[in-house]
Amino acid sequence: MSQAVRKTDLGTERTEVLLRRYAVPSIIAMLVSSLYNIVDQFFIGQAVGQLGNAATNIAFPLSISCVAIALLFGIGGSAAFNISMGAGKTEKATHLMGNAITLLFGCGLVLALVAELSLTHLLRFFGSPDNVLEYAMTYTRITALGIPFLILATGGGHLLRADSRPRLTMLCNITGAVINTVLDALFVFVFGWGMAGAAAATIIGQIISGSMAALFLSHCKTVRLHRRDLILKKDNVVRIASLGIAPFSNQLAMMVVQIVMNNSLKYYGARSVYGEAIPIACVGIITKVNMIFMSFIIGFSQGMQPISSFNFGAKRFDRVKRVYFQTCTAGAVLGIFFFTLFQIFPRQIISIFGSGSEEYYRFATNYFRIFLFFTFCNFIQPITSNFFTSISKAKVGAFLSLTRQIIFLLPLILIFPLNWGIDGIMYAGPVADFLAAMTNIFFVAKEMSQPEYRATVPKDDRPDDHK
């Protein structure tokens, strides 16, 4: 019965209705998830100041690595699950769901152990200046304890969405974020615990949201999980990883770029009027503010995933094409809005996270306006790379996920500053964004030119027309 209901939902409901139903909880979940970092940034900026803001940016690559693992097995598991369900392979889908859960928590434990045992070396590698290292170590040593729960909450949210329960994903994230915010205010402002207080608030929220995700996943709606489904099997792991490689690669690329960026900002900042700490602090804040925009885009992309995956498995290519373009339309509207915001109000935005010198504000304003100039077309790459993953073309999705960060931005960050100093880092952003957008447009245009997408479906056979 549940499988029949699921087919009626994803296979017959109007795609724009489905996109709203799946995307809105996903957007809220992504926004709430991004609040973990933004809330910490706000309280630390107010209580600790510029060095505290820089410390959270130094620790940020570790957070990105957590998200990368969560997307590898979360999106990979959900895409594999939806494709199998769309093809009517319920037993296979159940095994894939169980294996994805095991991979999420198991890899979280390994990463937490590695972080705790090599913390100083990691933070130095991430680009920490000497005057920031103590703050970064205090913050990261505590937050590393919550890594398994952060990965389970983030990746488990994708599995819950694939199980037709997107609202539970939202509930897990909102609960954790509200707890984090309340405890941040209590620990930082009332108890005066500074960096340690912000870190403690963060892991408590993550433990609770991760535990909720585990509880909900133990009682799936569309399938019944058993302990044997949690036992890893090679073919399941390969299938999940192959479908999750695109978003994983994108996050891994972000981590590599963030590390190179921190070290470049430290090096060229020391040779400019800004010094080492100002560029690192400003870029950390701006990156997390931009995460609000990306939360909308990724949320729409994730909302698209089960719809396109199911209908691709059911060979309803007209619906696959339709939901992709509907997602891009929503992304374009949001891109224009945030572009306008970043161009007109950069100083006001940066001021929310504490005060600074005139050099601090000048660098932040220039970085907002220059580095994020192509915000209005930055929706194309994440939506398109996830689209190819959702239709089981993981290699193309993985390649496209690397276009902005690794193929274009990383070399430009290294080359442009040779001639233009720290300003070269700012100009690397818009050039990489433009080139990535053009590359993704080329690939999706080629995909949509295939015969199956051009074929029309008789009016009487279109599920949407019965609504």
Rosetta blueprint (number, residue, H / E / L):
1 M L
2 S H
3 Q H
4 A H
5 V H
6 R H
7 K H
8 T H
9 D H
10 L H
11 G H
12 T H
13 E L
14 R L
15 T H
16 E H
17 V H
18 L H
19 L H
20 R H
21 R H
22 Y H
23 A H
24 V H
25 P H
26 S H
27 I H
28 I H
29 A H
30 M H
31 L H
32 V H
33 S H
34 S H
35 L H
36 Y H
37 N H
38 I H
39 V H
40 D H
41 Q H
42 F H
43 F H
44 I H
45 G H
46 Q H
47 A H
48 V L
49 G L
50 Q H
51 L H
52 G H
53 N H
54 A H
55 A H
56 T H
57 N H
58 I H
59 A H
60 F H
61 P H
62 L H
63 S H
64 I H
65 S H
66 C H
67 V H
68 A H
69 I H
70 A H
71 L H
72 L H
73 F H
74 G H
75 I H
76 G H
77 G H
78 S H
79 A H
80 A H
81 F H
82 N H
83 I H
84 S H
85 M H
86 G H
87 A L
88 G L
89 K L
90 T H
91 E H
92 K H
93 A H
94 T H
95 H H
96 L H
97 M H
98 G H
99 N H
100 A H
101 I H
102 T H
103 L H
104 L H
105 F H
106 G H
107 C H
108 G H
109 L H
110 V H
111 L H
112 A H
113 L H
114 V H
115 A H
116 E H
117 L H
118 S L
119 L H
120 T H
121 H H
122 L H
123 L H
124 R H
125 F H
126 F L
127 G L
128 S L
129 P L
130 D H
131 N H
132 V H
133 L H
134 E H
135 Y H
136 A H
137 M H
138 T H
139 Y H
140 T H
141 R H
142 I H
143 T H
144 A H
145 L H
146 G H
147 I H
148 P H
149 F H
150 L H
151 I H
152 L H
153 A H
154 T H
155 G H
156 G H
157 G H
158 H H
159 L H
160 L H
161 R H
162 A H
163 D L
164 S L
165 R L
166 P H
167 R H
168 L H
169 T H
170 M H
171 L H
172 C H
173 N H
174 I H
175 T H
176 G H
177 A H
178 V H
179 I H
180 N H
181 T H
182 V H
183 L H
184 D H
185 A H
186 L H
187 F H
188 V H
189 F H
190 V H
191 F L
192 G L
193 W L
194 G H
195 M H
196 A H
197 G H
198 A H
199 A H
200 A H
201 A H
202 T H
203 I H
204 I H
205 G H
206 Q H
207 I H
208 I H
209 S H
210 G H
211 S H
212 M H
213 A H
214 A H
215 L H
216 F H
217 L H
218 S L
219 H L
220 C L
221 K L
222 T L
223 V L
224 R L
225 L L
226 H L
227 R H
228 R H
229 D H
230 L H
231 I L
232 L L
233 K L
234 K H
235 D H
236 N H
237 V H
238 V H
239 R H
240 I H
241 A H
242 S H
243 L H
244 G H
245 I H
246 A H
247 P H
248 F H
249 S H
250 N H
251 Q H
252 L H
253 A H
254 M H
255 M H
256 V H
257 V H
258 Q H
259 I H
260 V H
261 M H
262 N H
263 N H
264 S H
265 L H
266 K H
267 Y H
268 Y H
269 G H
270 A H
271 R L
272 S L
273 V L
274 Y L
275 G L
276 E L
277 A H
278 I H
279 P H
280 I H
281 A H
282 C H
283 V H
284 G H
285 I H
286 I H
287 T H
288 K H
289 V H
290 N H
291 M H
292 I H
293 F H
294 M H
295 S H
296 F H
297 I H
298 I H
299 G H
300 F H
301 S H
302 Q H
303 G H
304 M H
305 Q H
306 P H
307 I H
308 S H
309 S H
310 F H
311 N H
312 F H
313 G H
314 A L
315 K L
316 R L
317 F H
318 D H
319 R H
320 V H
321 K H
322 R H
323 V H
324 Y H
325 F H
326 Q H
327 T H
328 C H
329 T H
330 A H
331 G H
332 A H
333 V H
334 L H
335 G H
336 I H
337 F H
338 F H
339 F H
340 T H
341 L H
342 F H
343 Q H
344 I H
345 F L
346 P H
347 R H
348 Q H
349 I H
350 I H
351 S H
352 I L
353 F L
354 G L
355 S L
356 G L
357 S L
358 E H
359 E H
360 Y H
361 Y H
362 R H
363 F H
364 A H
365 T H
366 N H
367 Y H
368 F H
369 R H
370 I H
371 F H
372 L L
373 F H
374 F H
375 T H
376 F H
377 C H
378 N L
379 F L
380 I H
381 Q H
382 P H
383 I H
384 T H
385 S H
386 N H
387 F H
388 F H
389 T H
390 S H
391 I L
392 S L
393 K L
394 A H
395 K H
396 V H
397 G H
398 A H
399 F H
400 L H
401 S H
402 L H
403 T H
404 R H
405 Q H
406 I H
407 I H
408 F H
409 L H
410 L H
411 P H
412 L H
413 I H
414 L H
415 I H
416 F H
417 P H
418 L H
419 N H
420 W H
421 G L
422 I H
423 D H
424 G H
425 I H
426 M H
427 Y H
428 A H
429 G H
430 P H
431 V H
432 A H
433 D H
434 F H
435 L H
436 A H
437 A H
438 M H
439 T H
440 N H
441 I H
442 F H
443 F H
444 V H
445 A H
446 K H
447 E H
448 M H
449 S L
450 Q L
451 P H
452 E H
453 Y H
454 R H
455 A L
456 T L
457 V L
458 P L
459 K H
460 D H
461 D H
462 R L
463 P H
464 D H
465 D H
466 H H
467 K L
